[in-house]
Amino acid sequence: MKKIFTFLLVAALATTGVSHAQFKLNKAIGAGAKVLKAATLTDAEIEGYVKEYIDWMDEHNPVCEGDDPFAVRLAKITEKINVDGLNIKAYRVRDVNAFACADGSIRVFAGLMQIMTDEEILGVIGHEIGHVMNKDSKDAFRTALLASALRDGVSSAGGTAAKLSDSQLGELGEAVTNSKFSQKQEYAADEYGYDFLKSHGENPWAMALSFEKLKKMQEEMGADKSNKVQQLFSTHPDLDNRIKRMTEKATADGFERPEMTAPETETAE
């Protein structure tokens, strides 16, 4: 999400109402790769692979739809967004994460929604949109694509990009989740999320508060560097610096820090 996986981390939460299903990205890798020269991939071909990727992700993860509480809440949060071309959905998984694709597809995980308020989630979405608008998501996807599914070469006859196999998509998912943005890119996306909240009539303090929650989670997990979640934290700019930057910006802009409120925790059968 990173990312294309961007926002911040993956953490299993033992919260009621969230399926035990996790990202199904650990497909066996090794199906014969189709032959293509990765260096020749055009922007149009990259866009095709992005669509193939997000369709595969939606097929292999529980998408919240209809009257699902997470879908209803996300629709409420996003109804005021005035950015064209977005495709925002929630996954009913315990991971605390969100990610954006270059085509404007944004996926928010139930685990994240259960620890954050509506305003904080809107800030996360704004952060993700920032990565899309700044072309970070597209560049990260291309890098992950060439480093994983297509590293042995992909191309096809007639100049048409080859369709990825199930195992290649699984490997691509792993590469995407393990990729990262630079500190400059993350800070720029934070700024975008801050301005996004302001432009939608919300208190931008929500950016700093969301980071504070993630910082608390990090501290509760301890200093075990072998811990997968801690490893993911290490791929992002220091949370203390991000909290400080957003706090100073909100204070300078004259916004008052709101009282800490609990998220609207959904439950489902």
C-alpha positions in Angstrom: 0.0 0.0 0.0 4.1 0.9 0.4 2.9 -0.8 -1.0 1.5 0.1 -3.6 0.8 -1.1 -0.4 1.2 2.2 1.3 -0.1 3.2 4.6 1.7 1.6 7.4 1.6 -1.9 8.7 0.1 -5.3 8.8 -1.0 -6.5 12.2 -3.3 -9.3 13.2 -5.9 -8.1 15.7 -8.1 -10.3 17.7 -11.2 -8.2 17.2 -14.7 -9.4 17.1 -16.5 -9.5 13.8 -13.5 -9.7 11.5 -12.9 -12.8 9.5 -9.9 -14.9 10.2 -9.1 -14.7 6.5 -5.9 -12.9 5.8 -4.4 -11.7 2.6 -4.1 -14.8 0.4 -0.8 -13.9 -1.1 1.2 -17.0 -0.4 0.5 -18.9 -3.6 3.0 -21.5 -4.6 5.4 -19.8 -6.9 7.0 -21.4 -9.9 4.5 -21.9 -12.6 6.2 -21.4 -15.9 6.6 -17.7 -16.7 5.5 -16.4 -20.0 8.2 -14.7 -22.0 8.2 -11.0 -22.3 10.9 -8.3 -22.3 10.1 -6.4 -19.1 12.0 -3.3 -20.3 9.6 -2.9 -23.2 6.5 -2.6 -21.0 4.4 0.5 -21.9 2.3 2.6 -19.6 -0.8 0.9 -21.2 0.6 -2.5 -20.3 1.3 -1.4 -16.8 -2.2 -0.2 -16.5 -3.5 -3.6 -17.7 -1.4 -5.4 -15.1 -2.7 -3.0 -12.4 -6.3 -3.9 -13.3 -5.4 -7.6 -13.4 -3.8 -7.3 -10.0 -6.7 -5.5 -8.3 -9.2 -7.9 -9.8 -7.2 -10.8 -8.5 -7.0 -9.2 -5.0 -10.7 -8.6 -4.9 -11.3 -12.2 -6.0 -9.0 -13.6 -3.3 -10.0 -11.4 -0.4 -13.4 -10.9 1.3 -14.8 -7.7 -0.1 -17.4 -5.9 2.1 -20.5 -5.2 0.0 -24.1 -4.3 0.4 -25.3 -4.0 4.0 -22.1 -5.3 5.4 -21.3 -2.9 8.4 -17.8 -2.1 7.1 -19.2 -1.3 3.6 -21.9 0.9 5.0 -19.5 2.8 7.2 -16.9 3.3 4.4 -19.6 4.6 2.0 -20.6 7.1 4.7 -17.0 8.2 5.1 -16.3 8.5 1.4 -19.5 10.1 0.3 -18.1 13.6 0.4 -14.9 12.8 -1.5 -14.8 15.0 -4.7 -12.0 13.2 -6.5 -13.0 11.5 -9.8 -12.0 8.0 -10.8 -11.7 6.4 -7.3 -12.8 2.8 -6.6 -12.8 2.4 -2.8 -13.7 -0.8 -1.0 -13.1 -2.5 2.3 -11.6 -6.0 2.9 -12.9 -7.9 5.8 -9.5 -9.0 7.1 -7.7 -8.3 10.4 -4.7 -6.6 8.9 -4.3 -2.9 9.9 -3.5 -1.5 6.5 -4.7 0.2 3.4 -3.3 0.4 -0.1 -3.8 2.3 -3.4 -3.3 1.3 -7.0 -2.3 3.6 -9.8 -5.8 3.3 -11.3 -7.4 4.9 -8.3 -8.4 1.6 -6.6 -8.1 2.0 -2.8 -8.7 -0.9 -0.4 -9.1 -0.3 3.4 -8.8 -3.2 5.7 -11.3 -3.9 8.5 -8.6 -4.1 11.1 -7.7 -0.5 10.3 -11.4 0.6 10.5 -11.8 -1.0 13.9 -9.1 1.1 15.5 -9.6 4.5 13.7 -12.3 7.1 13.7 -14.1 8.2 10.5 -11.9 11.3 10.3 -8.7 9.3 10.7 -9.8 6.8 8.0 -10.5 9.7 5.7 -7.0 11.0 6.4 -5.6 7.5 5.5 -7.5 7.6 2.3 -6.2 11.0 1.5 -2.7 9.8 2.1 -3.3 6.9 -0.3 -4.7 9.3 -2.9 -1.6 11.4 -2.5 0.6 8.4 -3.5 -1.6 8.0 -6.6 -1.6 11.7 -7.6 2.2 11.9 -7.0 2.7 8.8 -9.3 4.3 6.9 -6.4 1.9 4.0 -6.7 2.5 3.6 -10.4 6.3 3.7 -10.0 6.1 1.3 -7.0 3.9 -1.1 -9.0 6.2 -1.1 -12.0 9.2 -1.8 -9.7 7.4 -4.7 -8.0 6.2 -6.1 -11.3 9.7 -6.1 -12.8 11.2 -7.5 -9.7 8.8 -10.4 -9.2 6.3 -11.7 -11.6 8.2 -10.5 -14.7 11.7 -10.8 -13.5 12.4 -13.7 -15.9 10.9 -11.6 -18.7 7.3 -11.2 -19.7 6.0 -10.4 -23.1 3.9 -12.0 -25.5 3.3 -12.4 -29.2 1.9 -9.5 -31.1 3.0 -6.9 -28.6 0.3 -7.7 -26.1 1.2 -8.1 -22.5 0.9 -11.7 -21.3 -1.8 -12.5 -18.7 -0.2 -13.3 -15.4 -0.7 -16.7 -13.8 -2.2 -17.2 -10.4 1.2 -17.9 -8.9 2.7 -14.9 -10.6 0.0 -12.7 -9.1 0.6 -14.2 -5.7 4.3 -13.4 -6.1 3.5 -9.9 -7.3 1.4 -9.4 -4.2 4.3 -10.4 -1.9 6.6 -8.0 -3.8 4.1 -5.2 -3.5 3.6 -5.6 0.2 7.4 -5.7 0.7 8.1 -2.6 -1.4 8.4 0.8 0.2 8.2 4.5 -0.5 11.0 6.9 0.3 10.8 9.2 3.2 10.2 12.1 0.9 7.3 10.3 -0.8 5.7 9.4 2.5 6.0 12.9 3.9 4.5 14.3 0.7 1.6 11.8 1.0 1.1 12.9 4.6 0.9 16.5 3.5 -1.6 15.5 0.8 -3.7 13.7 3.4 -3.6 16.7 5.7 -4.8 19.1 3.0 -7.3 16.5 1.9 -8.9 16.6 5.3 -9.0 20.4 5.3 -10.6 20.5 1.9 -13.3 18.1 3.0 -14.1 20.2 6.1 -12.4 17.9 8.6 -10.0 18.7 11.4 -6.5 17.7 10.0 -5.4 16.8 13.5 -6.7 13.4 12.4 -3.4 12.7 10.6 -1.4 13.1 13.8 -3.9 11.1 15.8 -3.8 8.2 13.4 0.0 8.1 13.6 -0.3 8.2 17.4 -2.5 5.1 17.4 0.0 3.3 15.2 2.9 4.4 17.4 1.1 2.9 20.4 0.6 -0.4 18.6 4.3 -0.4 17.7 5.3 0.2 21.4 2.9 -2.6 22.5 4.6 -5.0 20.1 8.0 -4.5 21.7 11.4 -4.3 20.1 11.6 -7.7 18.5 13.2 -6.9 15.2 12.2 -10.4 13.9 8.6 -9.5 14.3 7.0 -9.0 10.9 5.0 -6.0 12.0 8.1 -4.3 13.4 9.9 -5.0 10.1 7.1 -3.3 8.2 7.3 -0.3 10.6 11.0 -0.1 9.7 10.2 0.6 6.1 8.5 3.9 6.9 9.7 7.2 8.1 9.9 7.4 11.9 6.4 7.7 13.4 7.6 10.2 16.0 8.7 12.6 13.1 5.5 12.1 11.3 3.5 12.9 14.4 5.6 15.9 15.1 5.3 17.2 11.5 1.5 16.9 11.5 1.1 18.2 15.0 3.1 21.3 14.2 1.2 21.9 11.0 -2.2 21.6 12.6 -1.1 23.9 15.5 0.3 26.5 13.1 -2.9 26.5 11.1 -4.9 27.2 14.3 -6.7 23.9 14.6 -7.5 22.6 18.1 -6.6 19.1 19.0 -9.8 17.1 19.4 -10.6 14.8 22.3 -9.6 11.2 21.6 -12.7 9.4 20.6 -13.3 5.7 20.0 -13.9 4.4 16.4 -17.3 3.2 15.4 -16.4 -0.5 15.8 -18.5 -2.7 13.6 -19.5 -6.2 14.3 -20.8 -8.8 11.9 -21.9 -12.4 12.0 
